[in-house]
Amino acid sequence: MRLPLLALLFTVPVFAQLEIVPDDQPQAVFADKPQTVRLVIHNKADKQMDADMTTRLFQATAATAVPIGEAQPWKTLHVLPGQTIIETATFTFPAVRAATRFLVQWGELGRTSVLVYPDDLLKGLGKLTGDNSLGVFDPDNKLKPVLKHAGVKYADFEIETENCRLILVWSARLPEIVATHAKKGMGVVWIRPTKASVAYADRLEAGRVVVVPPAMLVGLGETPSPQLNLLRFAELAVQLPENNQP
């Protein structure tokens, strides 16, 4: 009986001194592919803390959390006195049809909340505009590969121009053909190289242009957050100006 008791006495103080620094909001990842989850740990003690860590996934429900698989060995942490460290671990979350909350259990240390999304989020552009009502002007191919992967239909404005409800532009300039369509009421999301850190919307006669700094779409093909940003900007762009609303 002495060995388990000694082990308990050794373990409890370690995890009492290490704490997870909470995220401002849940981390967002895609389902069904390897994804990185971040963990920030602070050592409150005045000495180094070492801890052998495991990980385990849970799917959160309204009333409880359902475990997914067994706990897996992860790594041994070495945290200096008063130190805050950033660690990452890779997980593959189960397929989901809509945003679903999961929890990552880090041994005895605590849990991290993660929102898991299907990898076809950008199909929401099609729902927003209707089939064949999305245009793209993207000479450097920063948008088109991501849209193709998500199965989003669009008209390539570098080849053909159509009457679209919305056009996505990733360019230093706003093409004249796009400006012409926007004046007639087409919504535009213009991803424009700039030092600005926020997006803003401008009227262009009957249309609306939402200007977006590329920094808000970093990792567009890898993580959900920039895709969610793009969808929000697209929704804003296709809203009718107030004085044109019925």
N, C-alpha and C positions, 0 to 999 in steps of 0.2 A: 504493500500500500504506500510505502514511502516514495517510490519513484514517480508515480503519477502526481502525487502531491507536490513534489519538488518541481516537476515539469510545469504544473499549474502556477506555482509561485514565481517561476521564471518567466512564464508567458504573459501573465496579466499585466505586470508593470510596463512591459514593452508596448503593448497596444494601448495602454492608458496614456502613454506619453506621445505616441504618434497620432496625428489627426489628419483627416482628409480636409483640404481646403475646398469648400463647395463651389460648384460652377454657378455663374450668374443665371444660366438657364440650361435645361437639359442638352447634352450633346446630341447631334443629329448624324445618323449614318444610314447607309443603304443596307437592305436585306440581301441575303443569298450570295454575298461575296466578302472576301476578307476586308475588314474595316478596322481602323485604329481608334481606340478609346484612350483618352488622356486621364491621368491621375496625378493630382498635386497633393503632396504630403508635407506636413510640417512637424518637426520634432520640438516639442515643448520642453524637453529635458535639458539639463546642463551636462549631459554626457551622450556619447554616440549610442544610437539604438540600432540593433540588428534584428531583423525579423524574416523568417521563412514564410513566404506568401503563397497562397493558392488563389485561384479564380473560379467563379461559378456563375452561370447565367440563370436569371429568373425572368419569366414573363409576368408583368404586372397586370392584375385584373382590378375590378372595382373594389373587391373585398380582400384580396390576398395576392401572393406572388407564387407562381408555379415554377418549380425548378426545372431546368432543361439540362439533362445530363448530370454527371458527377463533377465534384470539385476537381480541378486540374492543378498540378504543381506549376508555379510560375517562376519566381526568382527569390533570391535573398536580398532584402533591402539593407543598405548601410547608410544611415542618416546621421550626420554630424550634429553636435549640440546647436540648437536654435536654427538649424538649416531647413530650408524649404526646397524640395526637389520635385521635378516633373518627370513622370514615367509614362510610358505608353505600352499598351498591349493590343494584340490583334485578335479579333473574334469574327466568326461568321454567324450572323444572326439568321434565324429561320425566315422563310419567305412570308411576306405579309401583303395584304391587299390595300391597306390604308395605314396611316401613321399609328404605330403601336409602341407602348412604353415597355421597355425592358430594364432590368437592374443587373449591374455587374457587382457581385459580391467579392470583395478583396479580403480573403481570409477572415480574420477577426476584426479587421480595421474598420469596415463599414461598406457602404454601397454607393454606386454612382448610377444616376438615372440617365437612360439613353432613349431617345426617340428613334425608332427604326422605320424607314420609309421604303416603299417599292421603288425600283430603279427606273420606272417609267413616269416619273412625276411630270415631265415636260409634255406628256400627252394632254395635260390640262390646257396647253395653248390651243390645241385643236378643239377642245370643248368650249373654249372662250371665243374662238373665231369662226368655228364651223369648218368643215372640210374645204380644202383649197382656198381658204381665205387668209392664209398667213404668207407673207412675203419675207424674204431674207436678202439683205445686201451685206456680204461678208467676204471681201476679196482675200483676206488672209486665212480663211477657213478656221476661225475660232469658234464659230457657232454651229456650222453645218454638220461636222462629224458628231457632235453631241446630239443634235436633233435627229439625225439619221439613226443613231443608236437607240434613241427613245421611240422610234417609229413615228415621228411627227412629219406629216406631209407639209410641203411648203413650195412656193414659187421662187426661183432664184432670180432676183432682180438684176443680176449682172448679165443674164441671158435673155430674159423675157420680163415684161411688165404686165401685171394684171391688176384688176380692181380687187384689192384686198381690204379686209377690215383692219388688219394690223401688219406692220412690217418691223422687223428687227434689223437694225443697222449697226455694224461694228466697223467704224471707219473714222478717220480724223475729220472728214468732211461729210456734210449731209448732201447726198446727190440731188441734183436738180429734179430728176424724175420723181424722187421720193418726196421732195418738198411740194411738187405739183400735186401729187396725190393727197398729201397731208392737208393742203389748203381746201381740198374738196371733202374732207372729213375723215380720212384714214388716220388711225392711231399709229404713232411711231415710238419705238423704244430705241434711242440712239446711244449706243455705248461708245463714248467719245474719250480718247486719251486726254486726260486732264489731271491736274494736281488736286482737284476738289475731292472731298471725302464724302459728300452727300449727293443724293439724286434730287432733281427738281423737275417740275413740269412747266412747259410754256405753251401758250396758244399759238397756233399758226392758222389764222383765219378760222375755218370750220373744224380743223383738226387739233390734236394735242400731241406734243412731242415731250416725251419723258427722257431727260438727259441723265445718263448713268455713268459714273466713273468705273473703269474696269476693275478697280480694287474690290468693288462690291460683288464681283462675279468670279473671283479667283477660285480655282478648283471646280469650275462648272461641271466638268464631267466626272468628278470623283466624290463629291459630297453633296448632300441635299440642300444645305443652307443657301448657296448661291442660286440653285435652281428655284427655290422658294422665293428668293428675291426677284428673280426674273419674272416669275409668274405674277407677283404683286405689281411690278412695274407695268407688265402687259395689261393687267386689269385696269390700272390707272389710265393707261394710254387710250383704251377703247371706250372709256366713259365719255358720254356726250358732254360738251361744255354746258354749264348751267343754263345759259340763255337759249340753248338749242333743245333742252329737254322738254318733253310734252307736259 
